Amino acid sequence: MSSSLKLKGVREMSNALLDRDLILLNQTCQTVEEVLETIAAPMQAKQFAKETYADGLKEREQSFATGIPTEPFGVAIPHTDASYVLESKIGLLTLKEPVSFGVMGAENDQVDVKVVLLLGLADGSAHLKALQTIVERIQDAHFVKKLASVQEKNEALALLDASITKQLEGE
C-alpha cells in the first residue's frame, strides 16, 4: 500500500491506518516526553516512522502543544511533520494516571490527559482533515470515557475504526 492516506472510498483503509501494536493501554508515564517516547516506539520499531520520529514528536510538542481540554479529562493528539512518517497510522495510548500536557493554542495552559491519540500521517494534505475529525469526535464525553476505559486491544481497534477511520472514509 502506498504511504499516502486516501480519504475516500477504500474499505481497507481502516485496517491500514490501525495496527494492534500501536494500541497501548493502561500505561504508566510520568512526563509528556515519556508518553511521546512510549507511543513513538512501536511506530519506529515497525518502520512506520523514521528513527527520529520520537524526536520530531517532542520538538513539535514543545513548539505547539497538543493537549485538548475535553470531558471527563483531557486528550492529546501528538503529531509531527509528514517527513518523519513512512506509513500512515493512528495510535492510541491510555494512561493509568493523567499526565499534564500543554493546551493546544494556549501558550501557558495545561490539561491533565488520560487519552493520547497519535496521528502519524505520511501525507501532509490528509493531516488537517484527520485532525479535524479526531477533534470533533473527542468533544463527545462518552467517546472519551469509552476510549479511556478500553481494556482490550480488539475493543480499542473496533472503537477507533467505527468512530474515526470510518469518518475519514466517508468524506
C-alpha positions as CSV (number, residue, x, y, z in Angstrom):
1,M,0.0,0.0,0.0
2,S,1.3,3.5,-0.8
3,S,2.2,5.7,2.1
4,S,-0.3,8.3,1.2
5,L,-3.6,8.4,3.0
6,K,-6.6,8.2,0.8
7,L,-9.7,9.8,2.4
8,K,-12.3,8.4,0.0
9,G,-13.8,5.0,-0.5
10,V,-11.1,2.5,0.1
11,R,-12.5,-0.1,2.6
12,E,-9.2,-1.5,3.6
13,M,-8.0,2.0,4.7
14,S,-9.5,1.4,8.2
15,N,-7.3,-1.6,8.7
16,A,-4.3,0.1,7.0
17,L,-4.5,3.1,9.4
18,L,-4.7,0.9,12.5
19,D,-2.2,-1.6,14.0
20,R,-2.5,-3.6,17.2
21,D,1.0,-2.7,18.2
22,L,0.0,1.0,18.3
23,I,-2.7,0.3,20.9
24,L,-1.0,0.8,24.3
25,L,-3.5,0.5,27.1
26,N,-3.2,1.5,30.8
27,Q,0.3,2.8,30.5
28,T,2.3,4.4,33.4
29,C,4.2,7.5,32.2
30,Q,5.3,10.5,34.3
31,T,6.1,13.1,31.7
32,V,5.0,14.3,28.3
33,E,8.4,13.2,26.9
34,E,7.9,9.7,28.3
35,V,4.4,9.5,26.7
36,L,5.8,10.5,23.4
37,E,8.7,8.1,23.5
38,T,6.3,5.3,24.5
39,I,3.9,5.9,21.7
40,A,6.6,6.5,19.1
41,A,8.5,3.3,19.9
42,P,6.2,0.9,18.0
43,M,5.9,3.3,15.1
44,Q,9.7,3.2,14.8
45,A,10.1,-0.5,15.6
46,K,7.6,-1.5,12.9
47,Q,9.2,1.0,10.5
48,F,6.1,3.1,10.1
49,A,8.3,6.1,11.0
50,K,11.9,7.1,10.8
51,E,14.3,6.6,13.8
52,T,14.0,10.3,14.5
53,Y,10.2,10.2,14.9
54,A,10.1,10.5,18.7
55,D,12.4,13.5,18.5
56,G,10.1,15.0,15.9
57,L,7.1,14.5,18.2
58,K,8.9,16.1,21.1
59,E,10.1,19.1,19.1
60,R,6.6,19.6,17.8
61,E,5.1,19.3,21.2
62,Q,7.5,21.9,22.6
63,S,6.6,24.4,19.9
64,F,2.9,23.6,19.5
65,A,1.2,21.8,22.4
66,T,-1.4,19.1,21.5
67,G,-3.4,18.8,24.7
68,I,-7.2,19.4,24.4
69,P,-9.4,20.1,27.4
70,T,-12.3,17.6,27.0
71,E,-14.6,16.0,29.4
72,P,-14.2,14.0,31.6
73,F,-10.4,14.5,31.1
74,G,-8.0,15.8,28.5
75,V,-7.0,14.2,25.3
76,A,-3.6,14.8,23.5
77,I,-3.2,14.4,19.7
78,P,0.6,14.3,19.2
79,H,1.7,14.6,15.6
80,T,4.7,15.9,13.6
81,D,5.7,16.7,10.1
82,A,4.9,14.1,7.5
83,S,8.6,13.8,6.6
84,Y,9.1,11.7,9.8
85,V,6.4,9.2,8.8
86,L,6.9,6.3,6.4
87,E,3.4,4.7,6.6
88,S,0.3,6.5,7.9
89,K,-1.1,5.2,11.2
90,I,-3.3,6.3,14.1
91,G,-2.3,5.1,17.5
92,L,-3.9,5.1,21.0
93,L,-2.2,5.2,24.4
94,T,-4.3,5.3,27.6
95,L,-2.8,6.3,30.9
96,K,-3.5,4.9,34.4
97,E,-2.8,8.3,35.8
98,P,-3.1,11.6,33.9
99,V,0.0,13.4,32.6
100,S,-0.1,17.2,32.2
101,F,0.1,18.4,28.6
102,G,0.2,22.0,27.3
103,V,-3.1,23.1,25.8
104,M,-3.3,23.4,22.0
105,G,-3.4,27.1,21.1
106,A,-3.0,28.3,24.7
107,E,0.6,29.1,25.5
108,N,0.7,28.7,29.3
109,D,-2.3,26.5,30.0
110,Q,-2.1,22.8,31.0
111,V,-4.6,19.9,30.8
112,D,-4.5,16.6,32.6
113,V,-4.5,14.0,29.8
114,K,-5.5,10.3,30.1
115,V,-6.1,9.5,26.4
116,V,-3.4,10.1,23.7
117,L,-4.4,9.7,20.0
118,L,-1.2,9.5,17.9
119,L,-1.7,11.0,14.4
120,G,1.1,9.7,12.2
121,L,0.4,10.6,8.7
122,A,2.8,10.4,5.7
123,D,0.5,12.5,3.6
124,G,0.6,16.1,4.8
125,S,-2.5,17.0,2.9
126,A,-4.6,14.4,4.8
127,H,-3.3,15.7,8.2
128,L,-5.7,18.6,8.7
129,K,-8.8,16.5,7.8
130,A,-7.8,13.7,10.1
131,L,-7.0,16.2,12.9
132,Q,-10.4,17.9,12.5
133,T,-12.2,14.5,12.5
134,I,-10.5,13.5,15.8
135,V,-11.1,16.9,17.4
136,E,-14.8,16.6,16.5
137,R,-15.1,13.1,18.0
138,I,-13.3,13.9,21.3
139,Q,-15.9,16.6,22.0
140,D,-18.2,13.7,22.9
141,A,-17.5,13.0,26.6
142,H,-19.0,9.5,26.2
143,F,-16.5,8.7,23.5
144,V,-13.5,10.0,25.5
145,K,-14.6,8.0,28.6
146,K,-15.0,4.9,26.4
147,L,-11.5,5.3,24.9
148,A,-10.0,5.7,28.4
149,S,-11.7,2.6,29.8
150,V,-11.0,0.2,27.0
151,Q,-9.3,-2.9,28.3
152,E,-8.7,-5.0,25.2
153,K,-6.8,-4.1,22.0
154,N,-9.5,-5.5,19.8
155,E,-12.1,-3.3,21.5
156,A,-9.9,-0.3,21.0
157,L,-9.3,-1.1,17.4
158,A,-13.1,-1.5,16.8
159,L,-13.9,1.7,18.5
160,L,-11.2,3.7,16.6
161,D,-12.3,2.1,13.3
162,A,-16.0,2.9,13.8
163,S,-15.5,6.3,15.3
164,I,-12.6,7.8,13.4
165,T,-11.3,5.9,10.4
166,K,-14.8,5.3,9.0
167,Q,-15.4,9.0,9.4
168,L,-12.3,9.7,7.3
169,E,-13.5,7.2,4.6
170,G,-17.0,8.7,4.5
171,E,-15.9,12.1,3.1
